[in-house]
Amino acid sequence: MPEIKKQMENEPKKNNDLIIGTALFFDFALGLIGLVPLIGQASAWIFSIFPLMTFWLWFKIRGMNFMTPKRALTLPGAYIIEALPFINILPGWTAAVLILIYSERIKQVVGMKKKETP
């Protein structure tokens, strides 16, 4: 048990904060774009491509595998939420990033507990 606590303390939390902050920024910016009548609402799907590529690359660099069903649908689900007019006010990118970060964290903690018990 002390090993898990030690490893979690050593994990860089600033990187997670940066990813979450970036997701909040994208959600806010896309919400503002969506408020522009017709042009902003119609172009929301184009502007949603940038966060999709950003987060996919960011998590791939961190070594995340997207082959599980939950992870495979998280980023595309956020893209769909943010691409649809009026629905893009919801914080889809922030929710997707939080799901991916915490599912990875849970996987690490559970994996360490399994290694600990004989």
DRENFI-187996 format. One record per residue (C-alpha): residue in three letters; x, y, z. Coordinates in steps of 0.02 Angstrom, whole numbers, plus 50000, padded with zeros to 5 digits. Each point is the difference from the previous one (the first is absolute). Layout:
% residues N
ALAXYZ/...
END
This chain:
% residues 118
MET500005000050000/PRO501395012750036/GLU500694996949826/ILE498375005449919/LYS499915015750103/LYS501825004149962/GLN499784997349813/MET498425010649995/GLU500895014150089/ASN501434999349876/GLU498855000549848/PRO500035017349922/LYS498315007650037/LYS500435016249911/ASN499864991249832/ASN498234994350042/ASP499565017650055/LEU500655006749835/ILE498954987649900/ILE498445004150101/GLY500325018649981/THR500204998049813/ALA498354990449992/LEU499135013850097/PHE500725012949880/PHE499404990349847/ASP498264997950077/PHE499895018550039/ALA500635005349827/LEU498824988149909/GLY498565006050109/LEU500375017949947/ILE500124995049817/GLY498344991050016/LEU499175016050062/VAL500305008649832/PRO498394997949900/LEU500074988649848/ILE501855001949954/GLY500664995050172/GLN498764986050020/ALA500324993149827/SER501905000750019/ALA500074992050173/TRP500414983049927/ILE501525007249910/PHE500685007950158/SER499694983950097/ILE501314990949896/PHE501435009350086/PRO499614994050177/LEU499714982349935/MET501724999549920/THR500825008750148/PHE499344988150133/TRP500244984449894/LEU501835004649972/TRP500255005350181/PHE499344983650069/LYS500944989649870/ILE501625008650052/ARG499594995150180/GLY499844982049940/MET498124997950015/ASN499204985749904/PHE498335004349918/MET499524982149958/THR498834997650149/PRO498165003649965/LYS499875014050129/ARG501545009049936/ALA499624997049817/LEU498345009350017/THR500535013950118/LEU500885012149881/PRO498814997249853/GLY498535002150120/ALA500695016750058/TYR500265005149819/ILE498184996249959/ILE499415009950151/GLU501075014949953/ALA499604999349814/LEU498115001050019/PRO499245017350011/PHE499215004950167/ILE500634983950082/ASN501805006349988/ILE499695010850153/LEU500234984150103/PRO501794997050061/GLY500324984949890/TRP501895001649987/THR500215002550187/ALA498934984850037/ALA500954989349876/VAL501695005350068/LEU499474996750179/ILE499344982749953/LEU501634995749912/ILE501145006650138/TYR499074991650142/SER499714983649909/GLU501884999049974/ARG500325004450182/ILE498794986650060/LYS500814987349885/GLN501715004150072/VAL499434998950181/VAL499054983649974/GLY501484992849905/MET501185004350142/LYS498854992450131/LYS499924983849901/LYS501904999349992/GLU500105003050186/THR498884985750055/PRO500794982649982/
END
